[in-house]
Amino acid sequence: MENRKVIYTFGLLFSIAFAIIYYGLFHIFSDNGGNTVTLYYNQVGLYKNTENAKKNIASLKELGIDAYVVSKDDLHHVICGISTNQEDTKENGALLDKNNMKYIEKQATAQAAEITQALQEKDTDKILEMINNESKGNEQTGATAGESSE
């Protein structure tokens, strides 16, 4: 009977030790360790022609909205309202709604350290590059999809 208690005790101790080691290794070697940030933005247009994208950006600037072009696969995406706070992007969407502009709310994930640094330095090129490389969804939020034109 005494041997049985010793065996159970050692089994329990080894199980706990293995769990701690496994958790430590999993935490160390995980891809991101939870250090990602989601960028929210509104896509206002999708154009084949660069000039039309520039015209859209000019009309947004007249409304006081900073807009940018992300070019990918011979298409030019006009985006605005870039923020890590979804509410800020929704406020930007409300301004677009008020001015009868169509848009799609989208999001992209990026490494927290990279995005934080880019936001602090106001490095729009870096932020746009992250959006271009890691764009993942096009969640529509009650607004109608942006028009595509040539």
N, C-alpha and C positions, 0 to 999 in steps of 0.2 A: 504494500500500500504506500509506503514511504517513497519507493522508486517512482510510482505513478505520479505523485505530486511534483517531484523533481522534473520529470519529463514534461508534464503540463506547464510548469513554470518556465522551463527553458524554451518550450515551443512558443509560449506567449511572448517571452522576451525577444526571441528571434523574429517573430512576426512584427512586433513593434519596431525593432531595429530596421528590418527590411522596408517597412512602410515609410519610415523617416528617410532612409537613403533613397528610395524610389521617388518620394516627393521632392527631395532636394535636387536629384538629377533631372527630373521632369521640369522643375521650375527653372533650372539653370539653362537647359537646352531647348526650352520652348522657343518658338519662332519670334514672337513679339513680347512675350511676358506681359501682355495687356497694355503695351505702350503705344497704342494707336489712337489717332484722333480722326473724327469724321468732319470733313469739310462739306458744308451745304452751299448750294448755289442755284441760281435760276438760269436756265437756258432760254434765251429769248428768240433765237433764230438759228437756222441751219442753212447755209448757203453754199452753192457751188462757185459762185462768182465773188471774188474778194471785194470788189467795189460795192456790191449790195450789202455785204457784212459791214463795211466801213460806213455806209449810209445809216444802217441800223444803229451803229455805235454813236454816230453823230446825233441822231434823234434822241437816244438815251441820255447823252451828255447835256442836251438842251433841257432835259427834265431834272438834271442834277444827279444822274445815276452814273457811277463809274462802270464801264463795260469793257470787256476784253474779248479777243478772238483766240480760240484754241483750234488750230488746224490739225486735222487728222484724216487720212485716207481721202485726200482731195476735197474734203468738205471743211467749211469754216463754221465753227460753233460760236455764236455770240452769247457770252455769259455775263452775269452780273450778280450782285448780292452775295459775294463770297464771304463766308463766315464759319467759325466753329460753333456758333450758336444758331440753332435752327430757328429760333424766334426772330433773330435779326434778318434772316433770309426770308421768313414769312412776311415781315414788315416791308421788305423790298418788293415782295410779290404783291402786297396790298397796294403799293404805289404803282406797280405795273397795271394792276386791275383798274385802279382809279383812272389811269390814262388809256384804258382799253387796249392794252398790249397783251398779247398772248405769250405764255411761257410754260415751261415744265420745271418743276423743282427736282433737282438731282443731288446726289451726294457721292463723295469719294473718300477713301480712307488713306491715311498717310502715317508715317512714323511721327510720334508725338514730338520728339526732339527736333526733327527737321522742320515740321510745320510751325512749331512755336518760334524757332529761330527766324524762319521766313516771314512770319507775321510780325515779329518784333522789328525786323529790318525793313518791313514793307517791301519785300522782294517779290513783286507780282510775277515776274518771270518764273521764279522757282515754284510759286504756288500753282501757276498755270501748268507748269511741267508736271507737277504731282497730280493735278486733276486729269491731265491728258494721259498719264501713264497708269493711273489707278482708278479711273472712273469705273463705277460698277452698277449704277442703277438709274432708272428714270422714273421715280415715283411721282405720279401726278397728284396734285393736291387741289383738285377742284378747278384748276385753271385749264384752259384749253391748250392743246399742243401748239408749239410755235410753228409758223408757216415755213415751208421750204420753198426757196425760189432760186432761180438761176441768176 
